[in-house]
Amino acid sequence: MELIYKIRKKAAGLNRKIVLPEGAEERTIQAADFLIAEGIADVILLGSKGRIKVEAERFGLKHITDDRVIDPYRLPDADVERYVEMMVALRGNKGVTYDIAAKQLQDSLYLASVMVKAGDADGAVAGAVNYTGDVLRPALQYVKTAPGISVVSGAFIMRIPDKTFGDGGTILFADCAVSPDPTAQQLAEIAISTARTARSIVGLEPRVAMLSFSTRGSAKHPLVDKVAEATEIARRLDPNLIIDGELQADAAIVPDIAERKSPGSRLGGRANILIFPSLEVGNIAYKLVQRLAHADAIGPVLQGMASPVNDLSRGCSIDDIINVVAITACQTSI
Ligand code: ACO
């Protein structure tokens, strides 16, 4: 798929350092070897040096050298001290003491997020063996959100065989992964974050539709009001963004229907970003489009964090890990 090769190439030009907390996992270590060999990213693996060495030998990997591995149980004292200081400063008010912070550092998922926060890595990727919530929580607690954004969300880059939709068949869907019931403010921020993802990862100029079961007041309901309000907030947050709402899905992606249901809309039925009113809708919609329309679904790309942390599916392939690391590297250029 040519988009993924463009993303890998862009990542290679950025030379970012990405930490992989599931360092001894067999797909992860093979992906790491490829990423280093191809220069797509500078990779750090977390885990036991002994186990990672055994795995590297088992697969005949040449690039997994000792200096790329950090054992959370054998961190240099100076690093422990530096990280613990930072963790307590960030979350002392949430009950994180020196002891709790030191204990958290022995958990690779926490260590990865803390390394990203400290600037010792540019991004992190995990989830080949851990659940979404366990990958996200340390990042939400320590990496935190980007300036002006209070909510983390997950976008899918959908590649639809029918090239008349979006930009040559590419449409971004969000939020499909993180926030179950966003407020109007959060929906607006999800739109802004997705527009950034579209620019930085896909190279698209965003055209955003805020979806509902109503088009411009055709139905009256508090849920409709929420999407209309979110559209207004997003316009205030980014006055230059092409955005319209509230819109039904057909008015968002079919020009003829847009002409009838929302005449004068700058979108004109040509949205390349669809923002769903809740996680239920977004998650169900991307899976239906993936299956029924035979679309490729790249993601979720987690967006809105101060530095990128991405979650893998536990069913991921080596290629999936390579691609998510490349996407993570590209997100650092937002
Ligand atoms: N954006 C920003 N910060 C957040 C978010 C968010 N979306 N959600 C939680 N936080 C913050 C909280 O404010 C809190 O911060 P604080 O400790 O500084 O006060 C911290 O993160 C922890 O929040 P909790 O609510 O305690 O965390 P929780 O254990 O509930 O987990 C999580 C949050 C993991 C995101 C949860 O909402 C979740 O599981 N979401 C659904 C994920 C999912 O299952 N997605 C579908 C599958 S993925 C797929 O199909 C592709």
Residues whose N, C-alpha, C, O or C-beta is under 5 A from the ligand:
A	BS01	ACO	T132 G133 L136 L140 Q141 S150 V151 V152 C176 A177 V178 S179 P300
